[in-house]
Amino acid sequence: MTRKQKRLTGIGVIGVVVTLALGLAAIALNDEIVFFYDPTDIVEGKKVTAGQKFRIGGLVEDGSVNKNNTLVSFVVTDGDHSVPVKYDGILPDLFREGQGIIAEGALTADGEFIAQNVLAKHDENYVPKELEDVLKEKNVWKGEAKDQ
């Protein structure tokens, strides 16, 4: 083998190893990707299937919170559509009706969202950008405009 052939073979082997490593990393991270959807996306069934892990965001509908020890059920709304949510655990201190929340979990076949984690905004000025954009589109946004 000439020197040029050895160099090209070495570059080819390195290229295959890098491609293989990137492919394995993409496969491993695919299970960790969690998408964000609002209740309208879920009700209209455009982007979500039963059992798929994702995040739902919206406002806790007034009068919808039912607590039984650590089992809590409530409804998340974006002003147009609503999705029932069940959560078994301790809710954040700031969780209340009318509050913006994000819940992470999966949808059941009957359209109920089973949450594994519930996050409430940490003060009166914070709402995740995705949720703020959705609420502004629906003309439900009650907060102040953020300076960008």
Secondary structure as GFF3:
##gff-version 3
##sequence-region A 1 148
A	DSSP	alpha_helix	3	30	.	.	.	ID=ss1
A	DSSP	beta_strand	35	37	.	.	.	ID=ss2
A	DSSP	alpha_helix	39	43	.	.	.	ID=ss3
A	DSSP	beta_strand	53	60	.	.	.	ID=ss4
A	DSSP	beta_strand	66	68	.	.	.	ID=ss5
A	DSSP	beta_strand	71	77	.	.	.	ID=ss6
A	DSSP	beta_strand	82	88	.	.	.	ID=ss7
A	DSSP	beta_strand	100	107	.	.	.	ID=ss8
A	DSSP	beta_strand	113	120	.	.	.	ID=ss9
A	DSSP	alpha_helix	129	137	.	.	.	ID=ss10
###
